[in-house]
Amino acid sequence: MCLTRNLLPREHNAAVHLIVVHGVPGVGKRTVCGELSRLTGFRFLNAHHLAVLLGPVFGFSTPTFNRLRDGIYDSLIGEAAAAGLPGLIVTCIFEPSVDVARFERYAGVCRERGGETVFAGLTCTPQELRSRLTSADREPLGKWTDYEDLERNMSEGYFDFPESLPGHAMVVETTGMPAHASAHHIYDRLPGVMHPVVAGAR
């Protein structure tokens, strides 16, 4: 995917913003991000697409997988900033191979362009997570569907949220909320400069 082509109309200010939506597998990141992209006009990078691309070739969570994943993130975010995209939404699972320092660098890139970085962590109850994780639409996408395995990893702290993140941080409890409601909840808490500029507004 080339981010320097087919650029969005410059309906936002000149700043380049980044929204990182994170949470355990199955919590609903993809569907929430789709709605959030519609609200903000920001492009959406679904990290699962990288896993589907790299995993079958190099194995999941191998050193080569992690190195290539990180390099693609670096390139995409750097190119988005260089291309002047108003904003980018990315998904992330903060498991041990993900270095928070990389996100400090991404936030620095946005700051240099006058932009903001926001981290939105999604949560839900165990019962809701089981229902979402085992839904029929996940397996054809190659997504995690084994709730017992996920629960075991969660109990060992494998997917714990970082204690500190380099930007505005929020946690959104999504139990019982449809994706559009969760997205609106995030949108309403974004810094004002991240909201689209209404044509003709002063």
C-alpha positions as CSV (number, residue, x, y, z in Angstrom):
1,M,0.0,0.0,0.0
2,C,1.4,3.4,-1.0
3,L,0.4,6.2,1.3
4,T,1.7,8.9,-1.0
5,R,-1.0,8.3,-3.6
6,N,-4.7,9.1,-3.5
7,L,-4.3,11.5,-0.6
8,L,-7.3,12.6,1.4
9,P,-8.6,16.1,0.7
10,R,-6.9,18.5,3.2
11,E,-10.0,18.9,5.3
12,H,-7.9,18.9,8.5
13,N,-5.3,21.2,9.7
14,A,-1.7,20.7,8.5
15,A,-0.8,18.6,11.5
16,V,-0.3,14.8,11.3
17,H,-2.1,12.9,14.0
18,L,-1.8,9.3,15.2
19,I,-4.5,7.2,17.0
20,V,-3.4,3.9,18.4
21,V,-6.3,1.6,19.3
22,H,-5.0,-1.4,21.4
23,G,-6.3,-4.3,23.3
24,V,-6.3,-8.1,23.5
25,P,-7.2,-10.2,20.5
26,G,-11.0,-10.3,20.0
27,V,-11.8,-7.1,21.9
28,G,-13.1,-5.3,18.8
29,K,-10.3,-3.1,17.5
30,R,-10.9,-3.6,13.8
31,T,-14.6,-2.7,13.9
32,V,-14.1,0.2,16.2
33,C,-11.3,1.6,14.1
34,G,-13.4,1.4,11.0
35,E,-16.0,3.6,12.6
36,L,-13.4,5.9,14.0
37,S,-11.9,6.3,10.6
38,R,-15.3,7.3,9.3
39,L,-15.7,9.9,12.0
40,T,-12.2,11.5,11.7
41,G,-11.4,10.9,8.0
42,F,-8.0,9.4,9.1
43,R,-6.6,6.4,7.2
44,F,-6.8,3.0,9.0
45,L,-3.9,0.5,9.2
46,N,-5.1,-2.9,10.6
47,A,-2.1,-4.6,12.1
48,H,-3.8,-8.0,11.6
49,H,-3.1,-7.6,7.8
50,L,0.6,-7.5,8.6
51,A,0.3,-10.7,10.6
52,V,-1.6,-12.4,7.7
53,L,1.1,-11.2,5.3
54,L,4.2,-12.2,7.4
55,G,3.1,-15.1,9.6
56,P,2.6,-17.8,7.0
57,V,6.0,-17.1,5.6
58,F,8.2,-16.4,8.7
59,G,6.1,-17.8,11.5
60,F,4.2,-15.8,14.0
61,S,6.1,-13.8,16.7
62,T,9.5,-15.1,15.4
63,P,12.4,-12.6,15.4
64,T,12.1,-12.2,11.7
65,F,8.3,-11.6,11.9
66,N,8.8,-9.0,14.7
67,R,11.7,-7.2,12.8
68,L,9.7,-7.0,9.6
69,R,6.5,-5.9,11.4
70,D,8.3,-3.1,13.1
71,G,10.0,-2.0,9.9
72,I,6.7,-1.8,8.1
73,Y,5.2,0.2,10.9
74,D,8.2,2.6,10.8
75,S,7.9,3.0,7.0
76,L,4.1,3.5,7.0
77,I,4.0,6.1,9.7
78,G,7.1,7.9,8.3
79,E,5.6,8.0,4.8
80,A,2.2,9.1,6.1
81,A,3.8,12.1,7.8
82,A,5.9,12.9,4.8
83,A,2.9,12.6,2.5
84,G,1.0,15.1,4.7
85,L,-1.9,12.7,5.6
86,P,-4.0,14.5,8.3
87,G,-4.0,11.4,10.5
88,L,-3.5,7.7,10.8
89,I,-5.3,5.1,12.9
90,V,-3.4,1.9,13.8
91,T,-4.2,-1.2,15.8
92,C,-1.8,-2.7,18.2
93,I,-1.6,-5.6,20.7
94,F,0.9,-4.7,23.4
95,E,2.5,-8.1,23.9
96,P,6.1,-8.5,25.0
97,S,7.7,-8.2,21.5
98,V,6.2,-4.7,21.0
99,D,8.6,-2.0,22.1
100,V,6.8,1.0,23.5
101,A,9.9,3.1,22.6
102,R,8.9,2.7,19.0
103,F,5.7,4.5,19.7
104,E,7.7,7.3,21.5
105,R,9.4,7.8,18.1
106,Y,6.1,7.8,16.3
107,A,4.7,10.4,18.7
108,G,7.8,12.5,18.1
109,V,7.2,12.4,14.3
110,C,3.7,13.6,14.9
111,R,4.8,16.3,17.3
112,E,7.3,17.6,14.7
113,R,4.4,18.1,12.4
114,G,2.3,19.8,15.1
115,G,0.2,16.7,15.7
116,E,-1.1,14.7,18.6
117,T,-0.9,11.0,19.5
118,V,-3.7,9.3,21.3
119,F,-3.8,5.7,22.7
120,A,-7.2,4.2,23.2
121,G,-7.2,0.9,25.1
122,L,-10.3,-1.3,24.6
123,T,-11.6,-3.6,27.3
124,C,-14.6,-5.7,27.9
125,T,-15.8,-8.4,30.4
126,P,-14.5,-11.9,30.1
127,Q,-18.0,-13.1,29.1
128,E,-18.2,-10.5,26.3
129,L,-14.6,-11.3,25.2
130,R,-15.4,-15.0,24.9
131,S,-18.4,-14.2,22.8
132,R,-16.5,-11.9,20.5
133,L,-13.5,-14.1,20.2
134,T,-15.4,-17.2,19.2
135,S,-17.8,-15.4,16.7
136,A,-18.0,-17.2,13.3
137,D,-16.5,-14.3,11.3
138,R,-13.1,-14.5,13.0
139,E,-11.8,-17.9,11.9
140,P,-12.0,-17.2,8.1
141,L,-9.9,-14.1,8.8
142,G,-7.2,-16.2,10.4
143,K,-7.8,-14.6,13.8
144,W,-7.3,-16.0,17.3
145,T,-10.4,-18.0,18.3
146,D,-9.2,-20.1,21.3
147,Y,-10.6,-18.4,24.4
148,E,-8.9,-20.8,26.9
149,D,-5.5,-20.1,25.3
150,L,-6.1,-16.4,25.3
151,E,-7.3,-16.5,29.0
152,R,-4.1,-18.4,30.0
153,N,-1.9,-15.8,28.3
154,M,-3.9,-12.9,29.9
155,S,-3.5,-14.5,33.3
156,E,0.2,-14.5,32.8
157,G,0.2,-10.7,32.0
158,Y,1.1,-11.3,28.4
159,F,-1.3,-8.6,27.1
160,D,-1.1,-6.1,30.0
161,F,-1.4,-2.5,28.9
162,P,1.9,-0.5,29.3
163,E,2.0,1.5,32.5
164,S,3.1,4.6,30.6
165,L,2.4,5.7,27.0
166,P,3.8,8.6,25.0
167,G,0.6,10.5,24.4
168,H,-2.9,11.1,25.5
169,A,-4.2,7.8,26.9
170,M,-7.7,6.5,27.6
171,V,-9.3,3.2,28.4
172,V,-12.7,2.4,26.9
173,E,-14.9,-0.3,28.5
174,T,-16.8,-1.6,25.5
175,T,-19.0,-4.2,27.1
176,G,-22.5,-4.1,25.6
177,M,-21.5,-1.2,23.2
178,P,-21.7,-1.5,19.5
179,A,-18.6,-0.5,17.5
180,H,-20.1,2.9,16.5
181,A,-20.8,3.8,20.1
182,S,-17.3,2.9,21.2
183,A,-15.9,4.9,18.3
184,H,-18.0,7.9,19.2
185,H,-16.8,7.6,22.8
186,I,-13.2,7.8,21.7
187,Y,-13.9,10.5,19.2
188,D,-15.6,12.7,21.9
189,R,-12.4,12.4,24.0
190,L,-9.9,13.3,21.3
191,P,-8.1,16.6,21.4
192,G,-10.1,19.2,19.5
193,V,-7.4,19.6,16.9
194,M,-8.0,16.0,15.8
195,H,-11.6,16.7,14.8
196,P,-12.3,17.5,11.2
197,V,-12.6,21.1,10.3
198,V,-16.1,22.0,9.0
199,A,-16.0,23.7,5.7
200,G,-16.6,27.4,6.1
201,A,-16.0,27.4,9.8
202,R,-13.8,30.1,11.3
